[in-house]
Amino acid sequence: MSILEVSRVVDVDLATAWRVVNDQAYFGELSPGLSRVEIVSGHGTEAIRRCWDKKGNHWDESCPVYLEGQRITFQIDPTTHPARQLIRRITGTHEVEAVRIGETRVAIRFDFQLRYGLLGWALTQLALRGVRTSAIAVVDGWQRRMLAEAGAASSQKLA
């Protein structure tokens, strides 16, 4: 299995960070490889998320882990994914964790398990380059929005 994680500490409270990280439509806007993401049914561990790529292909993802205010994990349904012949298992986790008061660690993590042994491993290594770029773009976007929301909240308190 291959793992890729991008994280950073942002100067915002945990609630603000979670609100941003848990916004699935915003995730779809930020991720360079996606054109759209939406929850098509359910909530929490009953949620089904649908993702569309830039070519119009879509696939469904289930939510095996939902810890309110902490972590959400989606797992690709390989039977609906355009690369279904290659995927054994892929999960993506969005996570927040308080570091200190007013500081939160935000992270996005992908766990890949592809088929075809050494060939699958080699393809995973190639894919991880693009996924890393996407993950950095997502975390950058999360940070911008978190800081903007925190700044807006501070301005409202001062007014």
C-alpha positions in Angstrom: 0.0 0.0 0.0 1.2 3.5 -0.8 0.4 6.5 1.4 0.5 10.2 0.6 -0.2 12.9 3.3 0.0 16.7 3.2 -0.6 18.6 6.4 0.1 21.9 8.0 -0.7 23.9 11.1 -3.0 26.9 10.6 -3.7 29.7 13.0 -7.4 29.0 13.4 -9.7 27.4 15.9 -10.7 23.7 15.5 -14.4 24.5 14.7 -13.4 26.8 11.8 -10.9 24.3 10.4 -13.5 21.5 10.6 -16.2 23.6 8.8 -13.8 24.2 5.9 -12.3 20.7 5.7 -15.8 19.0 5.9 -17.2 21.1 3.0 -17.3 18.6 0.2 -18.4 20.9 -2.5 -15.5 23.2 -1.7 -13.1 20.2 -1.9 -14.4 19.7 -5.4 -13.6 23.3 -6.3 -10.1 23.1 -4.9 -9.0 19.7 -6.3 -7.3 20.3 -9.7 -8.4 16.9 -11.0 -12.1 17.3 -10.1 -14.8 19.5 -11.6 -17.4 18.8 -8.8 -18.1 16.9 -5.7 -21.4 16.4 -3.9 -23.0 14.3 -1.2 -25.7 12.4 -3.1 -27.2 10.6 -0.1 -26.9 10.1 3.6 -24.8 11.8 6.3 -21.9 10.6 8.4 -21.0 7.0 7.8 -24.1 6.6 5.7 -22.9 9.3 3.2 -22.3 8.6 -0.4 -20.1 11.2 -2.2 -20.0 11.5 -6.0 -17.0 13.0 -7.7 -16.7 14.2 -11.3 -13.4 14.6 -13.1 -12.6 17.3 -15.7 -13.6 14.9 -18.5 -17.1 14.4 -17.1 -16.5 10.9 -15.7 -17.9 10.3 -12.2 -17.6 7.7 -9.4 -19.1 7.1 -6.0 -17.4 7.0 -2.6 -18.7 5.6 0.7 -17.8 7.1 4.1 -16.5 4.3 6.4 -15.2 6.9 9.0 -16.9 10.0 10.2 -15.8 11.5 13.5 -17.6 14.9 13.8 -15.1 17.7 14.3 -12.1 15.4 13.6 -12.0 13.2 10.6 -13.9 12.0 7.5 -12.7 9.2 5.2 -14.1 8.4 1.8 -13.4 5.1 0.0 -13.7 4.9 -3.8 -16.3 2.3 -5.0 -14.0 0.7 -7.7 -17.0 -0.6 -9.6 -18.0 3.0 -10.5 -14.5 4.5 -11.1 -13.1 5.0 -14.7 -9.9 3.1 -13.6 -11.9 0.2 -12.0 -9.6 -2.5 -13.5 -6.6 -1.0 -11.7 -8.1 -0.1 -8.3 -8.1 -2.5 -5.4 -8.7 0.1 -2.7 -8.3 3.9 -2.5 -9.3 6.0 0.5 -9.0 9.7 1.2 -9.1 11.2 4.6 -9.6 14.8 5.6 -8.6 15.5 9.2 -8.3 18.3 11.8 -6.6 18.2 15.1 -6.1 21.0 17.7 -2.4 21.7 18.3 -2.8 24.6 20.8 -5.5 27.1 21.4 -6.1 28.9 18.1 -3.8 26.5 16.1 -5.1 23.5 14.2 -3.3 20.8 12.2 -5.2 20.1 8.9 -4.3 17.1 6.8 -5.4 15.2 3.7 -4.2 11.7 3.3 -4.6 9.1 0.5 -4.1 5.4 0.9 -3.6 3.5 -2.4 -3.7 -0.2 -3.1 -3.8 -1.0 -6.8 -3.9 -4.4 -8.6 -1.2 -6.0 -10.8 1.7 -6.3 -8.4 4.9 -4.5 -9.6 3.1 -2.9 -12.5 0.4 -1.6 -10.2 3.1 -0.3 -7.8 4.9 1.5 -10.7 1.6 3.1 -11.8 0.9 4.2 -8.2 4.3 5.9 -8.0 3.4 7.8 -11.2 0.0 8.7 -10.0 1.3 9.9 -6.6 3.1 12.8 -8.3 -0.2 14.2 -9.5 -2.0 13.4 -6.3 0.6 15.2 -4.3 0.2 18.3 -6.4 -3.6 18.1 -6.0 -3.3 17.5 -2.2 -1.1 20.6 -1.8 -3.6 22.7 -3.8 -6.4 21.5 -1.5 -4.5 22.2 1.7 -3.5 25.7 0.3 -7.1 26.4 -0.5 -8.3 25.2 2.9 -5.8 27.4 4.6 -6.8 30.5 2.6 -10.5 30.0 3.4 -9.8 29.2 7.1 -7.8 32.4 7.5 -10.4 34.5 5.6 -13.2 33.1 7.8 -11.1 33.7 11.0 -10.3 37.2 9.9 -14.0 37.9 9.1 -15.0 36.6 12.5 -12.4 38.8 14.2 -13.6 41.9 12.3 -17.2 41.3 13.3 -16.2 41.0 17.0 -14.4 44.4 16.8 -17.3 46.2 15.1 
